[in-house]
Amino acid sequence: MIHEILPVGPLQCNCSVIGDETTREAMVIDPGDDIDDVLDLIRKHNLQVKQIVITHAHIDHVGGAMKLRAVTGAPILLNQNDYALLKMLDVQAAWVGMASPGKVEIDHSVEPADSLTAGSLTANVLHTPGHTEGSVCLYFAAEKTLIAGDTLFAGSIGRTDLPGGSFKKIINSLHEKVLALPDETVVVPGHGPLTTIGEERQSNPFLVKG
């Protein structure tokens, strides 16, 4: 598996470019900004982007999606429970002092239990509400990799004080779905360094049972 992780935009969202080494089919996850740099990685590996997947509708994760779609022609996927949040991009831009990306159009809703493919690579969609109502994680079982969006971080979890957030729901999502994955699973959070399920199970203060 080709997997390039590029921190993009002022909030340094981790954008993932994932590709099949044989077919060169790829998906891009959370292209929040700096699309020229994302395209450089796509060209570097000679990839054909099949889908653009957004883990949740915060501006730092979705801001560059339309630019990427314009170049690649790939559809944009987002869980429908975040469509209302997507309509608030102007408000979100004001919160963080960023320019609004304008309207972002979603081609398909990505649903729980969906499987997304790029060549031989398959990601299972886990609906993990809490950070937002429509937050999803992508689990590549064969590669033991989880793209966690802003649901789980190294040593922390996603904030729940923004519209659509719920501390109860994120804790439930983490215990029922995320911590159900094998300990050796590598976690790529929406921001910051990589971790593993095992490390977070043992030391994350939000997840360790007292």
C-alpha positions as CSV (number, residue, x, y, z in Angstrom):
1,M,0.0,0.0,0.0
2,I,1.2,3.5,-0.9
3,H,0.3,5.8,2.0
4,E,1.5,9.3,2.1
5,I,0.4,11.5,5.1
6,L,0.5,15.3,4.5
7,P,-0.4,17.8,7.2
8,V,-2.3,20.5,5.3
9,G,-3.7,24.0,6.1
10,P,-3.3,26.2,9.1
11,L,-4.6,23.6,11.5
12,Q,-2.3,20.9,10.0
13,C,-5.0,18.3,9.2
14,N,-3.5,15.0,8.3
15,C,-4.5,14.3,4.7
16,S,-3.9,10.7,3.5
17,V,-3.1,9.7,-0.1
18,I,-3.6,6.0,-0.3
19,G,-2.9,4.0,-3.4
20,D,-2.6,0.4,-4.8
21,E,1.0,-0.2,-5.9
22,T,-0.1,-2.4,-8.8
23,T,-3.2,-0.7,-10.3
24,R,-2.3,2.8,-9.1
25,E,-5.9,3.4,-8.1
26,A,-6.1,5.7,-5.1
27,M,-8.3,7.5,-2.6
28,V,-7.6,10.8,-0.9
29,I,-8.9,11.3,2.6
30,D,-9.5,14.7,4.2
31,P,-7.9,17.1,1.6
32,G,-8.4,20.1,3.8
33,D,-6.0,22.5,2.0
34,D,-2.7,22.8,0.1
35,I,-4.1,20.9,-2.8
36,D,-1.1,21.6,-5.0
37,D,1.0,19.6,-2.5
38,V,-1.6,16.8,-2.5
39,L,-1.5,16.7,-6.3
40,D,2.3,16.6,-6.3
41,L,2.1,13.4,-4.2
42,I,-0.5,11.9,-6.6
43,R,1.7,12.6,-9.6
44,K,4.8,11.4,-7.8
45,H,3.2,7.9,-7.5
46,N,1.3,8.1,-10.8
47,L,-2.0,7.6,-9.1
48,Q,-5.6,7.8,-10.4
49,V,-7.9,9.1,-7.7
50,K,-11.1,7.1,-7.5
51,Q,-12.7,8.8,-4.5
52,I,-12.3,11.7,-2.2
53,V,-13.4,10.7,1.3
54,I,-14.1,13.2,4.1
55,T,-14.1,11.9,7.6
56,H,-16.3,14.8,8.8
57,A,-17.5,18.2,7.6
58,H,-15.1,20.5,9.5
59,I,-13.5,23.1,7.3
60,D,-9.9,21.9,8.0
61,H,-10.8,18.5,6.6
62,V,-13.0,19.4,3.6
63,G,-11.8,22.8,2.5
64,G,-9.8,21.6,-0.5
65,A,-12.1,18.9,-1.7
66,M,-13.7,20.8,-4.6
67,K,-10.3,21.8,-6.0
68,L,-9.2,18.2,-5.9
69,R,-12.4,17.0,-7.5
70,A,-12.0,19.7,-10.3
71,V,-8.6,18.2,-11.2
72,T,-9.2,14.5,-10.6
73,G,-12.9,14.1,-11.4
74,A,-13.2,11.9,-8.4
75,P,-16.5,12.0,-6.4
76,I,-16.6,13.4,-2.9
77,L,-17.9,11.2,-0.2
78,L,-19.2,12.3,3.3
79,N,-21.7,10.8,5.7
80,Q,-25.1,12.4,5.3
81,N,-25.4,13.2,9.0
82,D,-22.8,16.0,8.4
83,Y,-24.6,17.6,5.5
84,A,-26.0,20.3,7.8
85,L,-22.5,21.0,9.2
86,L,-21.2,21.3,5.7
87,K,-23.7,24.2,5.0
88,M,-22.0,26.1,7.9
89,L,-18.5,26.4,6.2
90,D,-18.8,30.2,6.2
91,V,-19.4,30.2,10.0
92,Q,-16.7,27.6,10.5
93,A,-14.3,29.8,8.6
94,A,-15.0,32.7,10.9
95,W,-14.4,30.5,13.9
96,V,-10.9,29.7,12.9
97,G,-10.0,32.8,10.9
98,M,-9.7,31.0,7.6
99,A,-11.1,32.0,4.2
100,S,-14.3,30.1,3.3
101,P,-13.8,27.5,0.5
102,G,-17.3,28.3,-0.8
103,K,-19.9,25.6,-1.4
104,V,-18.7,22.0,-1.2
105,E,-20.9,19.5,-3.1
106,I,-21.1,15.9,-2.0
107,D,-21.5,13.2,-4.6
108,H,-22.4,10.3,-2.4
109,S,-23.1,9.7,1.3
110,V,-20.7,7.2,2.8
111,E,-22.7,4.9,5.1
112,P,-21.9,2.6,8.0
113,A,-20.8,-0.9,6.8
114,D,-19.9,0.5,3.4
115,S,-16.6,-0.8,1.8
116,L,-14.5,1.7,-0.2
117,T,-12.0,0.3,-2.6
118,A,-8.9,1.5,-4.6
119,G,-7.5,-1.4,-6.6
120,S,-7.0,-4.3,-4.2
121,L,-7.2,-2.0,-1.1
122,T,-10.4,-2.1,0.9
123,A,-11.5,0.2,3.7
124,N,-14.4,-0.6,6.0
125,V,-16.4,2.5,7.0
126,L,-17.0,2.8,10.8
127,H,-19.6,5.4,11.7
128,T,-18.2,7.0,14.9
129,P,-20.5,9.9,15.9
130,G,-19.3,12.2,18.8
131,H,-16.9,14.7,17.3
132,T,-19.7,15.4,14.8
133,E,-22.9,13.5,14.0
134,G,-21.5,12.2,10.7
135,S,-17.9,11.4,11.7
136,V,-16.5,8.2,10.2
137,C,-13.3,6.2,10.5
138,L,-11.8,4.1,7.7
139,Y,-10.4,0.7,8.6
140,F,-8.0,-1.0,6.3
141,A,-8.1,-4.5,7.9
142,A,-5.5,-6.2,5.7
143,E,-3.0,-3.3,6.3
144,K,-4.0,-3.0,9.9
145,T,-4.5,0.8,9.5
146,L,-7.2,3.1,10.8
147,I,-7.8,6.6,9.4
148,A,-9.5,8.0,12.5
149,G,-10.4,11.5,11.5
150,D,-10.9,13.6,14.7
151,T,-12.4,10.7,16.7
152,L,-9.1,9.5,18.2
153,F,-5.7,11.2,18.7
154,A,-2.5,10.1,20.3
155,G,-3.3,10.6,24.0
156,S,-6.6,12.3,23.4
157,I,-10.0,12.3,21.7
158,G,-11.9,14.6,19.5
159,R,-13.4,17.7,21.0
160,T,-17.2,17.6,21.5
161,D,-18.0,21.2,22.3
162,L,-18.8,22.2,18.7
163,P,-22.2,21.8,16.9
164,G,-23.1,18.2,16.5
165,G,-20.6,17.1,19.2
166,S,-21.5,14.7,22.0
167,F,-19.0,13.5,24.7
168,K,-21.3,10.5,25.5
169,K,-21.5,9.5,21.8
170,I,-17.8,9.8,21.1
171,I,-17.0,7.6,24.2
172,N,-19.5,5.1,23.0
173,S,-18.1,5.1,19.5
174,L,-14.6,4.6,20.8
175,H,-15.4,1.7,23.1
176,E,-17.9,-0.1,20.8
177,K,-16.1,0.4,17.4
178,V,-12.6,1.8,17.6
179,L,-11.3,-0.2,20.6
180,A,-12.8,-3.4,19.1
181,L,-9.9,-3.3,16.5
182,P,-6.7,-5.2,17.1
183,D,-4.1,-3.6,19.3
184,E,-1.5,-3.6,16.5
185,T,-3.7,-1.4,14.3
186,V,-1.9,1.8,13.4
187,V,-4.0,4.9,13.9
188,V,-3.7,7.9,11.7
189,P,-5.4,10.7,13.6
190,G,-6.9,13.8,12.0
191,H,-4.0,15.8,13.5
192,G,-0.7,15.0,15.2
193,P,1.4,11.9,15.4
194,L,0.5,8.3,14.6
195,T,-0.3,5.9,17.4
196,T,-1.8,2.4,17.8
197,I,-5.0,1.0,19.2
198,G,-2.9,-0.9,21.9
199,E,-1.1,2.3,23.0
200,E,-4.4,4.2,23.3
201,R,-6.1,1.4,25.1
202,Q,-3.4,1.3,27.7
203,S,-2.5,5.0,28.2
204,N,-5.2,7.3,26.7
205,P,-6.7,9.1,29.8
206,F,-10.1,9.2,28.1
207,L,-10.1,5.5,27.5
208,V,-8.4,3.8,30.4
209,K,-10.8,2.4,32.8
210,G,-10.3,3.6,36.3
